[in-house]
Amino acid sequence: MKESTEQDKSVEHRGRLTAVLALATLISAFGSSFQYGYNVAAVNSPAPLMQQFYNKTYTDRYKEPMGEDLLTLLWSLTVSMYPLGGFFGSLMVAPLVNKLGRKGTLLFNNIFSIVPAIMMGVSEIAKSYEIIIVARVIVGICAGLSSNVVPMYLGELAPKNLRGAIGIVSELFITIGILAAQVMGIRNILGNSTGWTIMLGLTGIPAVIELVLLPFFPESPRYMLIQKRDEKNSRKALQRLRGWDDVDAEMEEMCLEGQSEQAEGRLSVLSLLSQRSLRWQLVSIIIMNMGQQLSGVNAIYYYADSIYGSAGVNEMDVQYVTVGTGAVNVFMTIAAVFIVESSGRRFLLLLGFGICCGACVLLTVALNFQ
């Protein structure tokens, strides 16, 4: 009877999706992760128009048309500066999250979205393609920070039983951002000569929304307890997130985690690489991230229209095929949100990499027959 009572109490105190937790998740994911995805695909559809602008600006300055090689170089820089900025943003994560906190870093990160949004929005008026290239670096920093901090923030807000599903929300908003950019890039919407600067500048709107709304939601309780040693506010934040006052068990668990971290000390990159006990985990993480990043999916989003055009898709239909690709991506990510807790992470990883391998084989066969 006693065991049954304890089980009932345990079920009762399992983390549930409260309004505070749901809204904090949606606002942080929309304000940060959405921008990451949006800027991945934002330069795809307006690419010919942007290149015309580059050529026209160069011609007005130097009284001669831009050479093909220089145009290719400048366009390659425009696309590649975004992941370069992401690299620098990733390096900034550790010092910022330790000093400003998870929520504080997300709010600070909006600088790297609003400023480049304005820069890209006025680039045509300023007659400067250099502004766009610099802005792509800055917005890349925003993407590098958000891609690391949002999952960290959501993981520390979520209860254990919802951590997997809530953790995928950031990835879901990345795919929604990609789809939004593809839809906005349709010629009848903003993918035209008068709308492409507006399309690039729209990336600042989610940042403004996050900057206004996120301060009303709690900071990570784990950060406040372990790094700020503020037990009172950590408890209050946890109570708001869980929707009840009895959070002693979770507070105790975080205290033990903090003591364990203190006992082990902070690991440098070199010490992490040299510890045999962590080698298998480290290799697994590296391989999984390499599998994701080297799959070529980002290149497809950057150059989707030209890839489909080269494959023989009708020029008027390319934009809709690109949108269809983004829609499938969103659908698959939504499915993962609902099945991650029941199917497990490992199964979904194997499924995703298996589909990727099958697609590579299919592509090779198709190219051979071509």
N, C-alpha and C positions, 0 to 999 in steps of 0.2 A: 504493500500500500504506500509505504514511504517512497519507494523507488518510483512508483507511478506518479506521485505528487511532484517529485523532483523533475521527472520527464515533462510533465505538464507545464511546470514553471520554466523549464528550459525552452520549450516550444513557444511559450508566451513571450519570453524575452529574446527570441530570435530577432535579428534586425529586420525591420520592415521599411518599405520605401515611403518615408514621410514626405510631406509637402516641402519642407526645408531642404531635405536631401535631394529631392527630385529637381527643384528649381535651381539649387546651387550647381547641380550636374549639368542641367540644360544651359544655364547662362555661361558657365565657364567653358563648356564645349562649343557653344555657338560663338562666343566672343573670341575664342583662341583657335580651336581645332578647325572650325569652319573656314577661317582665313587661310590656314595652311593649305587645305584642299582647293580653295578658290583660286589662290595664286599659282598653284601647280598648272591649272588648265586655262587661266585667264588670258595667256598670250597665244593660245593655239588658234582660235578662230580669227582674231583680228591680225594675225601675222602678216598677211599680204598688205593690209592697210598700214600697219606700222612700218613695214619696210618701204612702202611708198613715201611715208612721212620722213623717214631717214634720208631717202634719196632726194626728196624735194628740199629738205633743210640744207643738205650738203650742197645742192645745186645753187640755192639762194646765197649761200655763203661764199662759195668758191667759183661760181659761174661756170661750172662744168659738172656733168653727172657723176655720181659715185660709181667707182669700179665694182664689178661683181664680187671680186675677192674681198674688198673692204666691207661691202654690204653683208656678205656671209660672215665675216669676222665679227662685225658689230651685232648681228643678230644672234650669233652663237654666244657672245658675251651677255646679251640681254637674257637669254634663257639660262645660261650656266651660272650667272651671278646669284641666282636664287638659291641653289644648293650650296654655293660657297658661303653665302650669308648664313645658311642653316648650320654649316660647320662651325662658324664663329659663335652663333647663338648657343649651340650645344656646349661649347667650352665655358659659356657664361653661367650655365645652370647652377653648378655646385655653389659658387660664391653667393649668387643672388638668393637662392632658396634658403641658405643658412642665415643670411643677413636680413632679408625682407620677408621671409616666410613664403609659403606656397601661394596664398592668395595675393600677398603683396607683390610677388614677382609677376603674377598674371596681370595685375593692375599696371605695374611699371612697364610691362611688355607692350602695352597698348601704344606707347610712344613710338615703337618700331613698326606700328601699323598705320597710325593716323598721319604721321609725318610723310611717309612714302606715298600714302593714298593721295594726299594733297599734291605732292610732287608730280606723280603720274597724271593726276587730273588736269594740271596746268601745263603739262609738257608741250602740248601743241600750241598753246597761246605763247609760251616762252620760246617757241621754236628751238627746242633743245632735246635731242635724243640722248645726250649724256645724262640728263636728269632721270630718264627712265632707267638707264643702266645702274646708276647709283641707287635709285629707289628700290630696284630689285635686290640689291645687296642688303639694304636695310630691312625690307619686308622678309627677306630670307632669315635674318637674325630673329625676327618675330616668330617665324615658323620653327626654327631650331629650338627656341625656348619653349614655345607652346607644346611641341611634340613630346617634350620630356616632362614639363611641369604639370600639364593637365592630367595625364595618367597618374602622376605622383599625388596630386591634390585629391583626385577622385578616389584613388585607392585608400587614402588615409581618412577620407570622409565616410566611406562605405563600410557597413558591417560585413563580417566574413562571408555570410551566405549570399550577399549580393555583389561581392567584390568583382567577380568575373563579368557579370552582366553590365555593371556600371563602368568597369574598365574598358569595355568595348564601345561605350558611347562616344568617346573621343574619336575613335576610328570611324564610327558611323558618321560623325559630323564632318570628318575629312572627306568622306565619299560624297556626302550631301553638298559640301562646298565645291567639289569637282563638278558634280552634276549641275549645280547652280551656275557655275561659270560657263559650262557648255550650253545651257539653255540661254543665258544672257548673250552668248556669242552667236546665236541665230541671227541671220542678216536682217530679219524683220523686227528684231528687238534692239540690240545694241551692237551687233557685229557688222557695223557699217561705218562709213566715213565720218559721220557726225556723232556716233555713239561710243566709239572704242575708248576714248579717254574717260568718259563717264564710267564705262565698264571697269576699267582699271582702278578708278578712284573709289568705286563702291566698297572696296575692301576695308575702308575706314569705318563703315557704318556698324558692323558687329563689334568693333573695338570700342566705339562710343557707347553702345548699349551695355557692354560689359563694364566699362568704366563707371557708368551711372548706377547699375544695379548690383554688381558683385559686392561692393562695400557693405551691403545690408545682410550678407551671409557670413557664417563663421569661418575663421581661419582653421587650418588643420589642427584638431585636438592633440595629435601626436607631436606636431611641431611645437606647440605651446607648452606641452608637458616636458618633453625630453630636451629640447634645445633652449626654450625660454624659461623653463622651470616655473611656469605659471600654472599651478595646479587648479586654482580657483576658476580662471577663465577657460582652462581646458575642460573642466567638468561642465561648466555652463554650455560650452559649445557642443559637447557630446550629448548633453541632455536635450538641446534644441534639435540636434540631428536625429536622435533616436525616438524622441517623442515621449520619453518617460524619465523619471528622476533616478531610478536605480541603475547607475552605470558603474558601480564599484568594481565589478568583475573586469570590465573592459579597461578601467583606469589602472587596476592592479596589473593587468597584462601588459599595458604600455610601460608601466614603471619597471617591470622585469626586463622588458626589451631595452629600455634605456640603460639599466644597470649592466646588461650584457654588452651593449655597445661601448660603454665606458671601460669595462674590463678588457675588451679586445683592443680598444684604441682605434684611431682612424687609419684606414689602409690607404697607402699611396698606390699609384698605378703599378709601379715596379714590384712592390710587395705583393700586390694582388696577383700579378703574373707569375710570381715565384712560389706561391703557396701550392703545394701538391694537393692538399685537401680540397681546394677550390678549382682545380684545373679542369675537371670534367664539366662542372657547371659553367665555367667561363667559355670552354670550347663550344658547349651547346648554345650559349647565348650568341656567340660570334657567328656560328653556322646559321642559326635561325635568322639573324639580322642580315647576313650576307644573302641568304636565299630570298628574302623579301626585297632587298634593295637591288640585287643583281638580276631580278626576274625581268627587268626591262619595262615594268609597268609605268614608271615615271616618264620614260622616253615616249611611250605611247601617248600619254596625256599631253606632253609638250608638243608633239608633232602629229597628233591623231588625224587631222584633216589632210595633211600632205601624205601620210602613210596610206590612208584609204583612197586618196586620189591616185596615188601611184599603183594601187592594187586594181584600179579600173572602175571604182565606184563613180557614178555620175556626179559631176561637180555640184549640181543643185541638191543632190541627196546626201552628200558627205556630211553636212552639219547634223542631219537627223540620225545618221548612223553613229556619229560620235556621241550624240545625246543618248542613244540607245545603249551604248557601251557603259556610260556613266550610270544609267538607270539600273542595269543588271548588277553593277558593282554595289549600288545602294541596297538593292533587294537582298543580295547575298550577305551583306553586313548586318542588315536587320534580322535576317534568319539566324545569324551567329549570336546576336544579343539574346535571343529567346532559347537557344539550345546549348549555350556554353556551360551552364550550370549542370545540365543533365548529361551532356555528351562528354564534357571535359575538354581541357585545353589541348591535350596531346592529340586527340582524335581530330579536332578541327585543324590543327597544324598539319597533320599528315594528309588530311583531305585536301587542304589548300595547295600544299606542295605537290600532291599527286595530280591534281587538276592542271597545275602549272606544267608539270612534266609531260602530261598528255597533250597539252596545247602546243608545246614545243615540237613534239613528234609530228603532230598534225600539220603544223606550219612547215616543217621540213619536207614532208610528203607533198604538200600543196605547191611549194616552191619548185620541187623536183618535176612535178607534172607541168608546171608553167613553162 
